[in-house]
Amino acid sequence: MPGCLFVVATPIGNLQDITYRAVETLKKCGVVVAEDTRETRRLLSHLNIHARLLSAHEHRELDAAGQVLSLLNQGMNAALVTDAGTPAISDPGARFVACMRENGVQIVPVPGPSSIVTALSVSGLFANRFYFGGFLPAKNNERLHFLQNIQSLPDTLVFLEAPHRLLASLEAIYSVLGDRPVFLAKELTKLHETLLFTRLSMVQEGLKEIPIRGEWVIVVEGAIHGHEERTETGKQSALRLIGHITKEAPLSMKDLSRVLAELTGLSRGWVYEQLLKGRGEIEDG
């Protein structure tokens, strides 16, 4: 009989968070497909498991899939893991799993830790519905446009961010979404776990005494309901955007009014009127 592929979640920090089922599954797999074999080797060594390791990082998922298909056809079981958490959730694995499914492989999930769900559970913000935006775009204009597109969502918003872009992303989120409650988490389940609940207007102050190192989860409250409230929120966002964009890339009044109108969905005339009041005199929010 052909072997099975087990998609196994691993700890996001504290090794004691691995499930009994995950350990037993890894023990019966002849090959473990890993994002980074060095990270996975440390975990397997801790568990006293000596399976063969195969790399399937972002750029070689399909190559690894071909090798694993051959082993599965010989009756060997395989496990797919990522460095931390659940495979394919803002990590490699989706293309690998899709290839397995296309080839008729039996795929079995072995659930476990996820930084997204872990952060939501202690944020105090509603998680009956949430929007996961992954990592925000690295370029500022693309980031602003992305945020503008989800500004009116009533769902709690969840993002991941690298340390070197954290402050810029938080500034962009505040510029577009306004002064909402925000929850930040890093190094979840680890020795230096850090949790911060504040408002977007105060988040930079709250981070002054906190080392920025490590990957962050950002949880932001959803949008306010009601047309009038949304319109007013949009106008406040436009004012913040005017200040944000003019600081980074000064444009002509005509070009800036066009860009901001496209980003906010407000009329170019209203935006142009705000610009006439003076770029440097517009208060933030």
Secondary structure by P-SEA (a helix, b strand, c coil): cbbbbbbccccccccccccaaaaaaaaaccccccccaaaaaaaaaaaccccbbbbbccccaaaaaaaaaaaaaabbbbbbbccccccccccccaaaaaaaaaaccccccbbbbbaaaaaaaaccccccbbbbbccccccaaaaaaaaaaacccccbbbbbbcccaaaaaaaaaaacccccbbbbbccccccbbbbbbcccccccccccccccccbbbbbbbbbbccaaaaaaaaaaaaaaaaaaaaacccccaaaaaaaaaaaccccaaaaaaaaaacccccccc
